[in-house]
Amino acid sequence: MFERKHERVLSSRRFAWRVAGFAGAAGVLIITALGIGVAGYHWIAGFGLVDSLLNASMILGGMGPVGELHGTAAKVFASAYALFSGLVFISVAGLLFTPVIHRILHLFHVDESGR
């Protein structure tokens, strides 16, 4: 997927496509995680769809819950979803930074001897 040490650095256009691909993967991950949260808040916590979206978005964004949770199942789901959201945040950051960091490191280590 990435160029090796003996290969040339990608052109700006190909690099932009690589970044777009990684951003697309990050977007799919965010939408999937948001869908899981909306479904859980809707069916487990009993919130309406808009309130479910609000709570899932706030948790996924690291801001915290908005609505009051009633019942053990809802509280357990919210706890698990908060932990899951932390992992999603780290994964999305990794996906977005990977191509940029690889390009920087590749620029430092590219073999310019012509071999």
N, CA, C and O atoms as CSV, one atom per row, in Angstrom:
chain,resi,resn,atom,element,x,y,z
A,1,MET,N,N,0.818,-1.188,0.000
A,1,MET,CA,C,0.000,0.000,0.000
A,1,MET,C,C,0.869,1.261,0.000
A,1,MET,O,O,0.587,2.205,-0.738
A,2,PHE,N,N,1.908,1.282,0.811
A,2,PHE,CA,C,2.796,2.435,0.860
A,2,PHE,C,C,4.059,2.145,0.062
A,2,PHE,O,O,4.452,0.991,-0.109
A,3,GLU,N,N,4.686,3.210,-0.424
A,3,GLU,CA,C,5.926,3.034,-1.160
A,3,GLU,C,C,7.045,2.652,-0.184
A,3,GLU,O,O,7.023,3.018,0.992
A,4,ARG,N,N,8.007,1.916,-0.704
A,4,ARG,CA,C,9.130,1.463,0.126
A,4,ARG,C,C,10.276,2.464,0.060
A,4,ARG,O,O,10.236,3.442,-0.687
A,5,LYS,N,N,11.291,2.189,0.862
A,5,LYS,CA,C,12.420,3.101,0.996
A,5,LYS,C,C,13.110,3.385,-0.333
A,5,LYS,O,O,13.539,4.513,-0.579
A,6,HIS,N,N,13.222,2.385,-1.183
A,6,HIS,CA,C,13.937,2.565,-2.451
A,6,HIS,C,C,13.055,3.174,-3.544
A,6,HIS,O,O,13.543,3.456,-4.639
A,7,GLU,N,N,11.770,3.380,-3.265
A,7,GLU,CA,C,10.857,3.959,-4.256
A,7,GLU,C,C,10.742,5.466,-4.070
A,7,GLU,O,O,10.987,5.994,-2.985
A,8,ARG,N,N,10.366,6.145,-5.142
A,8,ARG,CA,C,10.213,7.599,-5.103
A,8,ARG,C,C,9.005,7.995,-4.269
A,8,ARG,O,O,8.088,7.202,-4.054
A,9,VAL,N,N,9.025,9.235,-3.805
A,9,VAL,CA,C,7.893,9.785,-3.079
A,9,VAL,C,C,6.728,9.967,-4.053
A,9,VAL,O,O,6.937,10.335,-5.209
A,10,LEU,N,N,5.517,9.713,-3.593
A,10,LEU,CA,C,4.344,9.867,-4.447
A,10,LEU,C,C,4.184,11.308,-4.912
A,10,LEU,O,O,4.603,12.243,-4.231
A,11,SER,N,N,3.577,11.472,-6.068
A,11,SER,CA,C,3.264,12.811,-6.552
A,11,SER,C,C,2.190,13.420,-5.650
A,11,SER,O,O,1.516,12.705,-4.908
A,12,SER,N,N,2.040,14.715,-5.717
A,12,SER,CA,C,1.049,15.400,-4.880
A,12,SER,C,C,-0.362,14.910,-5.170
A,12,SER,O,O,-1.166,14.759,-4.250
A,13,ARG,N,N,-0.668,14.665,-6.421
A,13,ARG,CA,C,-2.004,14.197,-6.798
A,13,ARG,C,C,-2.288,12.811,-6.217
A,13,ARG,O,O,-3.357,12.588,-5.649
A,14,ARG,N,N,-1.357,11.893,-6.352
A,14,ARG,CA,C,-1.552,10.540,-5.812
A,14,ARG,C,C,-1.593,10.561,-4.294
A,14,ARG,O,O,-2.334,9.796,-3.677
A,15,PHE,N,N,-0.792,11.444,-3.688
A,15,PHE,CA,C,-0.824,11.579,-2.235
A,15,PHE,C,C,-2.181,12.111,-1.772
A,15,PHE,O,O,-2.710,11.649,-0.761
A,16,ALA,N,N,-2.747,13.072,-2.494
A,16,ALA,CA,C,-4.071,13.604,-2.149
A,16,ALA,C,C,-5.124,12.499,-2.227
A,16,ALA,O,O,-6.019,12.442,-1.384
A,17,TRP,N,N,-5.029,11.624,-3.225
A,17,TRP,CA,C,-5.960,10.510,-3.322
A,17,TRP,C,C,-5.773,9.542,-2.158
A,17,TRP,O,O,-6.750,8.998,-1.644
A,18,ARG,N,N,-4.542,9.324,-1.742
A,18,ARG,CA,C,-4.277,8.447,-0.595
A,18,ARG,C,C,-4.904,9.038,0.661
A,18,ARG,O,O,-5.568,8.333,1.422
A,19,VAL,N,N,-4.690,10.338,0.876
A,19,VAL,CA,C,-5.273,10.998,2.046
A,19,VAL,C,C,-6.800,10.916,1.990
A,19,VAL,O,O,-7.449,10.664,3.004
A,20,ALA,N,N,-7.369,11.130,0.799
A,20,ALA,CA,C,-8.823,11.042,0.651
A,20,ALA,C,C,-9.332,9.636,0.970
A,20,ALA,O,O,-10.393,9.483,1.575
A,21,GLY,N,N,-8.598,8.634,0.576
A,21,GLY,CA,C,-8.995,7.258,0.885
A,21,GLY,C,C,-8.991,6.982,2.374
A,21,GLY,O,O,-9.915,6.365,2.903
A,22,PHE,N,N,-7.951,7.438,3.047
A,22,PHE,CA,C,-7.879,7.258,4.488
A,22,PHE,C,C,-8.950,8.070,5.203
A,22,PHE,O,O,-9.516,7.608,6.193
A,23,ALA,N,N,-9.236,9.282,4.711
A,23,ALA,CA,C,-10.302,10.098,5.292
A,23,ALA,C,C,-11.659,9.435,5.074
A,23,ALA,O,O,-12.526,9.490,5.946
A,24,GLY,N,N,-11.845,8.812,3.918
A,24,GLY,CA,C,-13.085,8.077,3.659
A,24,GLY,C,C,-13.259,6.908,4.612
A,24,GLY,O,O,-14.356,6.669,5.117
A,25,ALA,N,N,-12.169,6.174,4.862
A,25,ALA,CA,C,-12.230,5.069,5.821
A,25,ALA,C,C,-12.561,5.589,7.220
A,25,ALA,O,O,-13.334,4.969,7.951
A,26,ALA,N,N,-11.975,6.727,7.588
A,26,ALA,CA,C,-12.275,7.331,8.890
A,26,ALA,C,C,-13.740,7.750,8.955
A,26,ALA,O,O,-14.388,7.582,9.988
A,27,GLY,N,N,-14.267,8.295,7.859
A,27,GLY,CA,C,-15.673,8.686,7.812
A,27,GLY,C,C,-16.609,7.501,7.969
A,27,GLY,O,O,-17.611,7.585,8.679
A,28,VAL,N,N,-16.285,6.395,7.306
A,28,VAL,CA,C,-17.092,5.179,7.436
A,28,VAL,C,C,-17.072,4.687,8.881
A,28,VAL,O,O,-18.104,4.272,9.408
A,29,LEU,N,N,-15.920,4.730,9.515
A,29,LEU,CA,C,-15.806,4.315,10.913
A,29,LEU,C,C,-16.651,5.202,11.817
A,29,LEU,O,O,-17.329,4.702,12.714
A,30,ILE,N,N,-16.619,6.496,11.595
A,30,ILE,CA,C,-17.404,7.428,12.406
A,30,ILE,C,C,-18.900,7.191,12.206
A,30,ILE,O,O,-19.652,7.148,13.180
A,31,ILE,N,N,-19.337,7.038,10.959
A,31,ILE,CA,C,-20.759,6.814,10.683
A,31,ILE,C,C,-21.229,5.495,11.291
A,31,ILE,O,O,-22.334,5.421,11.828
A,32,THR,N,N,-20.407,4.464,11.214
A,32,THR,CA,C,-20.754,3.174,11.816
A,32,THR,C,C,-20.878,3.294,13.331
A,32,THR,O,O,-21.839,2.804,13.924
A,33,ALA,N,N,-19.902,3.948,13.948
A,33,ALA,CA,C,-19.938,4.124,15.398
A,33,ALA,C,C,-21.134,4.967,15.820
A,33,ALA,O,O,-21.765,4.683,16.837
A,34,LEU,N,N,-21.443,5.986,15.057
A,34,LEU,CA,C,-22.601,6.825,15.355
A,34,LEU,C,C,-23.894,6.019,15.218
A,34,LEU,O,O,-24.803,6.159,16.036
A,35,GLY,N,N,-23.977,5.184,14.196
A,35,GLY,CA,C,-25.147,4.323,14.019
A,35,GLY,C,C,-25.341,3.359,15.184
A,35,GLY,O,O,-26.468,3.135,15.627
A,36,ILE,N,N,-24.243,2.787,15.680
A,36,ILE,CA,C,-24.321,1.898,16.842
A,36,ILE,C,C,-24.846,2.667,18.051
A,36,ILE,O,O,-25.694,2.166,18.789
A,37,GLY,N,N,-24.346,3.873,18.250
A,37,GLY,CA,C,-24.790,4.677,19.375
A,37,GLY,C,C,-26.251,5.079,19.273
A,37,GLY,O,O,-26.987,5.005,20.258
A,38,VAL,N,N,-26.673,5.501,18.100
A,38,VAL,CA,C,-28.075,5.893,17.910
A,38,VAL,C,C,-28.986,4.696,18.164
A,38,VAL,O,O,-30.004,4.824,18.846
A,39,ALA,N,N,-28.631,3.547,17.627
A,39,ALA,CA,C,-29.451,2.346,17.826
A,39,ALA,C,C,-29.524,1.975,19.304
A,39,ALA,O,O,-30.595,1.651,19.818
A,40,GLY,N,N,-28.392,2.023,19.976
A,40,GLY,CA,C,-28.378,1.667,21.394
A,40,GLY,C,C,-29.182,2.623,22.251
A,40,GLY,O,O,-29.967,2.198,23.098
A,41,TYR,N,N,-28.989,3.902,22.035
A,41,TYR,CA,C,-29.750,4.874,22.821
A,41,TYR,C,C,-31.238,4.804,22.499
A,41,TYR,O,O,-32.073,5.049,23.371
A,42,HIS,N,N,-31.574,4.476,21.269
A,42,HIS,CA,C,-32.981,4.397,20.887
A,42,HIS,C,C,-33.646,3.151,21.470
A,42,HIS,O,O,-34.693,3.248,22.109
A,43,TRP,N,N,-33.045,1.988,21.254
A,43,TRP,CA,C,-33.701,0.748,21.659
A,43,TRP,C,C,-33.408,0.339,23.099
A,43,TRP,O,O,-34.253,-0.290,23.736
A,44,ILE,N,N,-32.252,0.673,23.618
A,44,ILE,CA,C,-31.929,0.260,24.983
A,44,ILE,C,C,-32.337,1.331,25.991
A,44,ILE,O,O,-32.952,1.021,27.012
A,45,ALA,N,N,-32.001,2.582,25.712
A,45,ALA,CA,C,-32.317,3.658,26.657
A,45,ALA,C,C,-33.720,4.232,26.451
A,45,ALA,O,O,-34.229,4.935,27.323
A,46,GLY,N,N,-34.347,3.944,25.314
A,46,GLY,CA,C,-35.703,4.397,25.076
A,46,GLY,C,C,-35.823,5.846,24.646
A,46,GLY,O,O,-36.903,6.425,24.766
A,47,PHE,N,N,-34.756,6.454,24.149
A,47,PHE,CA,C,-34.813,7.834,23.664
A,47,PHE,C,C,-35.425,7.865,22.263
A,47,PHE,O,O,-35.416,6.861,21.551
A,48,GLY,N,N,-35.953,9.019,21.879
A,48,GLY,CA,C,-36.394,9.226,20.512
A,48,GLY,C,C,-35.181,9.284,19.588
A,48,GLY,O,O,-34.044,9.355,20.053
A,49,LEU,N,N,-35.425,9.253,18.291
A,49,LEU,CA,C,-34.301,9.209,17.344
A,49,LEU,C,C,-33.417,10.455,17.411
A,49,LEU,O,O,-32.192,10.349,17.345
A,50,VAL,N,N,-34.024,11.621,17.540
A,50,VAL,CA,C,-33.232,12.854,17.595
A,50,VAL,C,C,-32.417,12.906,18.886
A,50,VAL,O,O,-31.243,13.277,18.864
A,51,ASP,N,N,-33.031,12.536,20.005
A,51,ASP,CA,C,-32.295,12.510,21.276
A,51,ASP,C,C,-31.204,11.438,21.257
A,51,ASP,O,O,-30.131,11.630,21.830
A,52,SER,N,N,-31.479,10.319,20.601
A,52,SER,CA,C,-30.465,9.269,20.461
A,52,SER,C,C,-29.277,9.770,19.658
A,52,SER,O,O,-28.124,9.525,20.014
A,53,LEU,N,N,-29.570,10.479,18.562
A,53,LEU,CA,C,-28.508,11.049,17.738
A,53,LEU,C,C,-27.696,12.064,18.534
A,53,LEU,O,O,-26.468,12.080,18.454
A,54,LEU,N,N,-28.373,12.904,19.297
A,54,LEU,CA,C,-27.684,13.904,20.113
A,54,LEU,C,C,-26.771,13.248,21.131
A,54,LEU,O,O,-25.605,13.628,21.244
A,55,ASN,N,N,-27.273,12.271,21.875
A,55,ASN,CA,C,-26.458,11.609,22.890
A,55,ASN,C,C,-25.288,10.856,22.276
A,55,ASN,O,O,-24.168,10.929,22.781
A,56,ALA,N,N,-25.540,10.130,21.186
A,56,ALA,CA,C,-24.461,9.386,20.537
A,56,ALA,C,C,-23.403,10.337,19.988
A,56,ALA,O,O,-22.209,10.057,20.096
A,57,SER,N,N,-23.820,11.444,19.408
A,57,SER,CA,C,-22.868,12.420,18.867
A,57,SER,C,C,-22.031,13.045,19.973
A,57,SER,O,O,-20.824,13.230,19.821
A,58,MET,N,N,-22.676,13.368,21.081
A,58,MET,CA,C,-21.954,13.994,22.192
A,58,MET,C,C,-20.944,13.025,22.802
A,58,MET,O,O,-19.817,13.418,23.104
A,59,ILE,N,N,-21.329,11.783,22.985
A,59,ILE,CA,C,-20.398,10.789,23.534
A,59,ILE,C,C,-19.254,10.547,22.554
A,59,ILE,O,O,-18.090,10.521,22.953
A,60,LEU,N,N,-19.580,10.372,21.281
A,60,LEU,CA,C,-18.559,10.100,20.267
A,60,LEU,C,C,-17.599,11.276,20.122
A,60,LEU,O,O,-16.417,11.086,19.835
A,61,GLY,N,N,-18.105,12.484,20.319
A,61,GLY,CA,C,-17.260,13.672,20.248
A,61,GLY,C,C,-16.506,13.972,21.526
A,61,GLY,O,O,-15.716,14.915,21.573
A,62,GLY,N,N,-16.740,13.178,22.574
A,62,GLY,CA,C,-16.012,13.350,23.823
A,62,GLY,C,C,-16.608,14.382,24.767
A,62,GLY,O,O,-15.957,14.786,25.730
A,63,MET,N,N,-17.831,14.813,24.507
A,63,MET,CA,C,-18.436,15.862,25.327
A,63,MET,C,C,-19.227,15.308,26.508
A,63,MET,O,O,-19.378,16.001,27.514
A,64,GLY,N,N,-19.727,14.104,26.419
A,64,GLY,CA,C,-20.514,13.527,27.500
A,64,GLY,C,C,-21.982,13.452,27.153
A,64,GLY,O,O,-22.435,14.084,26.199
A,65,PRO,N,N,-22.735,12.672,27.934
A,65,PRO,CA,C,-24.153,12.468,27.638
A,65,PRO,C,C,-24.986,13.711,27.933
A,65,PRO,O,O,-24.588,14.582,28.707
A,66,VAL,N,N,-26.155,13.766,27.293
A,66,VAL,CA,C,-27.063,14.896,27.471
A,66,VAL,C,C,-28.283,14.475,28.282
A,66,VAL,O,O,-28.656,15.147,29.244
A,67,GLY,N,N,-28.902,13.365,27.895
A,67,GLY,CA,C,-30.127,12.923,28.548
A,67,GLY,C,C,-29.843,12.065,29.769
A,67,GLY,O,O,-28.793,11.431,29.879
A,68,GLU,N,N,-30.812,12.060,30.690
A,68,GLU,CA,C,-30.697,11.235,31.890
A,68,GLU,C,C,-31.064,9.800,31.552
A,68,GLU,O,O,-32.058,9.546,30.871
A,69,LEU,N,N,-30.260,8.871,32.029
A,69,LEU,CA,C,-30.478,7.458,31.740
A,69,LEU,C,C,-31.236,6.804,32.882
A,69,LEU,O,O,-30.917,7.007,34.054
A,70,HIS,N,N,-32.240,6.019,32.528
A,70,HIS,CA,C,-33.034,5.288,33.516
A,70,HIS,C,C,-32.877,3.803,33.226
A,70,HIS,O,O,-33.078,3.364,32.094
A,71,GLY,N,N,-32.531,3.055,34.211
A,71,GLY,CA,C,-32.415,1.612,34.054
A,71,GLY,C,C,-30.969,1.162,33.927
A,71,GLY,O,O,-30.106,1.881,33.423
A,72,THR,N,N,-30.742,-0.033,34.394
A,72,THR,CA,C,-29.393,-0.603,34.400
A,72,THR,C,C,-28.876,-0.861,32.994
A,72,THR,O,O,-27.714,-0.579,32.700
A,73,ALA,N,N,-29.719,-1.390,32.131
A,73,ALA,CA,C,-29.277,-1.715,30.767
A,73,ALA,C,C,-28.822,-0.461,30.029
A,73,ALA,O,O,-27.826,-0.493,29.306
A,74,ALA,N,N,-29.543,0.638,30.208
A,74,ALA,CA,C,-29.174,1.887,29.540
A,74,ALA,C,C,-27.838,2.410,30.059
A,74,ALA,O,O,-27.019,2.908,29.287
A,75,LYS,N,N,-27.623,2.296,31.346
A,75,LYS,CA,C,-26.374,2.779,31.938
A,75,LYS,C,C,-25.188,1.917,31.523
A,75,LYS,O,O,-24.097,2.428,31.270
A,76,VAL,N,N,-25.407,0.613,31.456
A,76,VAL,CA,C,-24.338,-0.290,30.999
A,76,VAL,C,C,-24.010,-0.018,29.532
A,76,VAL,O,O,-22.840,0.018,29.153
A,77,PHE,N,N,-25.045,0.174,28.703
A,77,PHE,CA,C,-24.797,0.500,27.293
A,77,PHE,C,C,-24.021,1.800,27.169
A,77,PHE,O,O,-23.049,1.869,26.418
A,78,ALA,N,N,-24.438,2.835,27.899
A,78,ALA,CA,C,-23.766,4.134,27.808
A,78,ALA,C,C,-22.311,4.021,28.230
A,78,ALA,O,O,-21.441,4.656,27.634
A,79,SER,N,N,-22.040,3.221,29.248
A,79,SER,CA,C,-20.658,3.011,29.691
A,79,SER,C,C,-19.834,2.311,28.616
A,79,SER,O,O,-18.722,2.736,28.301
A,80,ALA,N,N,-20.380,1.246,28.061
A,80,ALA,CA,C,-19.667,0.506,27.002
A,80,ALA,C,C,-19.474,1.373,25.770
A,80,ALA,O,O,-18.415,1.340,25.143
A,81,TYR,N,N,-20.494,2.151,25.420
A,81,TYR,CA,C,-20.391,3.012,24.239
A,81,TYR,C,C,-19.354,4.113,24.450
A,81,TYR,O,O,-18.654,4.489,23.510
A,82,ALA,N,N,-19.249,4.626,25.661
A,82,ALA,CA,C,-18.242,5.648,25.941
A,82,ALA,C,C,-16.831,5.078,25.780
A,82,ALA,O,O,-15.958,5.739,25.219
A,83,LEU,N,N,-16.604,3.865,26.265
A,83,LEU,CA,C,-15.291,3.231,26.096
A,83,LEU,C,C,-15.014,2.946,24.619
A,83,LEU,O,O,-13.909,3.173,24.128
A,84,PHE,N,N,-16.029,2.450,23.927
A,84,PHE,CA,C,-15.918,2.186,22.495
A,84,PHE,C,C,-15.607,3.480,21.732
A,84,PHE,O,O,-14.792,3.476,20.809
A,85,SER,N,N,-16.245,4.571,22.113
A,85,SER,CA,C,-16.033,5.855,21.447
A,85,SER,C,C,-14.599,6.345,21.615
A,85,SER,O,O,-14.037,6.949,20.701
A,86,GLY,N,N,-14.012,6.090,22.767
A,86,GLY,CA,C,-12.608,6.449,22.964
A,86,GLY,C,C,-11.700,5.715,22.002
A,86,GLY,O,O,-10.757,6.297,21.465
A,87,LEU,N,N,-11.977,4.431,21.778
A,87,LEU,CA,C,-11.180,3.652,20.822
A,87,LEU,C,C,-11.406,4.129,19.394
A,87,LEU,O,O,-10.477,4.151,18.588
A,88,VAL,N,N,-12.638,4.509,19.083
A,88,VAL,CA,C,-12.940,5.033,17.743
A,88,VAL,C,C,-12.175,6.331,17.526
A,88,VAL,O,O,-11.631,6.554,16.444
A,89,PHE,N,N,-12.126,7.188,18.536
A,89,PHE,CA,C,-11.401,8.452,18.422
A,89,PHE,C,C,-9.926,8.209,18.113
A,89,PHE,O,O,-9.358,8.862,17.238
A,90,ILE,N,N,-9.311,7.282,18.821
A,90,ILE,CA,C,-7.901,6.964,18.591
A,90,ILE,C,C,-7.706,6.370,17.194
A,90,ILE,O,O,-6.739,6.698,16.505
A,91,SER,N,N,-8.622,5.501,16.783
A,91,SER,CA,C,-8.518,4.876,15.456
A,91,SER,C,C,-8.667,5.894,14.331
A,91,SER,O,O,-7.935,5.847,13.342
A,92,VAL,N,N,-9.605,6.804,14.483
A,92,VAL,CA,C,-9.812,7.835,13.463
A,92,VAL,C,C,-8.589,8.743,13.375
A,92,VAL,O,O,-8.154,9.097,12.279
A,93,ALA,N,N,-8.038,9.116,14.519
A,93,ALA,CA,C,-6.825,9.944,14.511
A,93,ALA,C,C,-5.689,9.211,13.800
A,93,ALA,O,O,-4.951,9.809,13.018
A,94,GLY,N,N,-5.553,7.917,14.075
A,94,GLY,CA,C,-4.526,7.128,13.406
A,94,GLY,C,C,-4.728,7.069,11.902
A,94,GLY,O,O,-3.775,7.200,11.134
A,95,LEU,N,N,-5.973,6.871,11.484
A,95,LEU,CA,C,-6.259,6.824,10.048
A,95,LEU,C,C,-5.954,8.150,9.359
A,95,LEU,O,O,-5.445,8.164,8.238
A,96,LEU,N,N,-6.259,9.250,10.016
A,96,LEU,CA,C,-6.036,10.555,9.394
A,96,LEU,C,C,-4.559,10.950,9.376
A,96,LEU,O,O,-4.111,11.615,8.442
A,97,PHE,N,N,-3.806,10.553,10.389
A,97,PHE,CA,C,-2.396,10.950,10.463
A,97,PHE,C,C,-1.448,9.997,9.740
A,97,PHE,O,O,-0.336,10.392,9.390
A,98,THR,N,N,-1.858,8.762,9.510
A,98,THR,CA,C,-0.965,7.758,8.918
A,98,THR,C,C,-0.348,8.182,7.591
A,98,THR,O,O,0.876,8.121,7.468
A,99,PRO,N,N,-1.114,8.608,6.591
A,99,PRO,CA,C,-0.463,8.944,5.319
A,99,PRO,C,C,0.467,10.150,5.424
A,99,PRO,O,O,1.496,10.199,4.750
A,100,VAL,N,N,0.117,11.112,6.256
A,100,VAL,CA,C,0.955,12.309,6.404
A,100,VAL,C,C,2.267,11.957,7.095
A,100,VAL,O,O,3.339,12.360,6.642
A,101,ILE,N,N,2.185,11.213,8.179
A,101,ILE,CA,C,3.410,10.828,8.900
A,101,ILE,C,C,4.277,9.928,8.031
A,101,ILE,O,O,5.500,10.068,8.024
A,102,HIS,N,N,3.653,8.998,7.291
A,102,HIS,CA,C,4.448,8.141,6.403
A,102,HIS,C,C,5.177,8.966,5.353
A,102,HIS,O,O,6.343,8.705,5.058
A,103,ARG,N,N,4.509,9.947,4.795
A,103,ARG,CA,C,5.152,10.783,3.770
A,103,ARG,C,C,6.343,11.541,4.355
A,103,ARG,O,O,7.400,11.616,3.729
A,104,ILE,N,N,6.176,12.097,5.539
A,104,ILE,CA,C,7.271,12.829,6.186
A,104,ILE,C,C,8.444,11.894,6.445
A,104,ILE,O,O,9.586,12.230,6.133
A,105,LEU,N,N,8.172,10.733,7.009
A,105,LEU,CA,C,9.250,9.779,7.274
A,105,LEU,C,C,9.890,9.282,5.983
A,105,LEU,O,O,11.102,9.078,5.923
A,106,HIS,N,N,9.075,9.090,4.956
A,106,HIS,CA,C,9.614,8.632,3.684
A,106,HIS,C,C,10.534,9.692,3.066
A,106,HIS,O,O,11.546,9.352,2.453
A,107,LEU,N,N,10.193,10.948,3.221
A,107,LEU,CA,C,11.057,12.013,2.702
A,107,LEU,C,C,12.429,12.001,3.376
A,107,LEU,O,O,13.441,12.302,2.743
A,108,PHE,N,N,12.456,11.654,4.650
A,108,PHE,CA,C,13.735,11.586,5.364
A,108,PHE,C,C,14.565,10.366,4.975
A,108,PHE,O,O,15.794,10.406,5.024
A,109,HIS,N,N,13.892,9.284,4.588
A,109,HIS,CA,C,14.604,8.030,4.366
A,109,HIS,C,C,14.678,7.570,2.918
A,109,HIS,O,O,15.183,6.481,2.646
A,110,VAL,N,N,14.195,8.362,2.000
A,110,VAL,CA,C,14.207,7.943,0.608
A,110,VAL,C,C,15.656,7.784,0.121
A,110,VAL,O,O,16.528,8.599,0.423
A,111,ASP,N,N,15.876,6.722,-0.630
A,111,ASP,CA,C,17.215,6.451,-1.148
A,111,ASP,C,C,17.409,7.237,-2.439
A,111,ASP,O,O,16.780,6.934,-3.453
A,112,GLU,N,N,18.264,8.230,-2.404
A,112,GLU,CA,C,18.485,9.087,-3.566
A,112,GLU,C,C,19.726,8.693,-4.362
A,112,GLU,O,O,20.182,9.463,-5.208
A,113,SER,N,N,20.273,7.521,-4.110
A,113,SER,CA,C,21.485,7.110,-4.789
A,113,SER,C,C,21.216,6.602,-6.200
A,113,SER,O,O,22.158,6.360,-6.955
A,114,GLY,N,N,19.962,6.439,-6.566
A,114,GLY,CA,C,19.622,6.008,-7.922
A,114,GLY,C,C,19.571,4.519,-8.082
A,114,GLY,O,O,19.436,4.044,-9.209
A,115,ARG,N,N,19.668,3.760,-7.034
A,115,ARG,CA,C,19.587,2.296,-7.121
A,115,ARG,C,C,18.188,1.823,-7.205
A,115,ARG,O,O,17.948,0.618,-7.284
